[in-house]
Amino acid sequence: MSQLHPETFEFLKKLAANNSKEWMDANRAWYQEIRQGLINFAQVLNDAFAEVYPMPTGDIRKSVARINNNRRFHPNKPLYKDHFGLMMKRRSPKHVDFYIHLAPETCFVGTGLYHPPKEALDALRDLIAQKGEALLELRQKPAFKKLYGDFSGEKLKTYPRGFEADHQHIDLLRYKDLIITCDLAPKDFLKQDAEQLMKEYFAAAQDFMDFIDEALELQF
């Protein structure tokens, strides 16, 4: 069996229908069981990923995102999220994560820069201008094409300031987010060998993550 608690997605369905502190307080023990399953799963994933890349050691509990929404700037959000998130650290917190999104209807895995600050986006574009060919090459690798297909993210309609419209990598430079994702079914995460499937996706993302990390390091 998967390390995830078998009622993980049922819990999320119930939470979505009863998104209140009163309901959570009444079901706190159930939530703690579900969360422990997430921690166990994150540890199994970290061990499997270490066969691909030397993963850091540390408190694996930090890989599990908080269930509470941050309502400081978005007070109209529900009190609790409708999903669980696992942020698998491959390197330091300053580098990109491998993200796993667990929700009752559709799950996904992915990585990259999503809504990055200006400094990170500028660094990414500078690296693309220098080494965009490397991105184009990794996009053609069989495992990448099979599992991710292509890059995704919001794009400018024109071209970014500081670059010419006829730049050889202008299509890549237009990205405001540069990410890769793949949708999966909840049942995929409850299978006995779920960590092996996740390892395939993690392995196929390595070159892309290396590229993003190189861009981020330009800021350090």
Secondary structure, DSSP 8 states (H G I E B T S, - for coil): --SS-TTHHHHHHHHHHT-SHHHHHHTHHHHHHHHHHHHHHHHHHHHHHTTTS----S-GGGGB--SB---SS-TTS-SB-SSEEEEEESS-TTS-EEEEEE-SS-EEEEEEESS--HHHHHHHHHHHHHHHHHHHHHHTSHHHHHHT-S-B--B-SS--TTS-TT-TTHHHHTBSSEEEEEEE-GGGGSSTTHHHHHHHHHHHTHHHHHHHHHHHHTT-
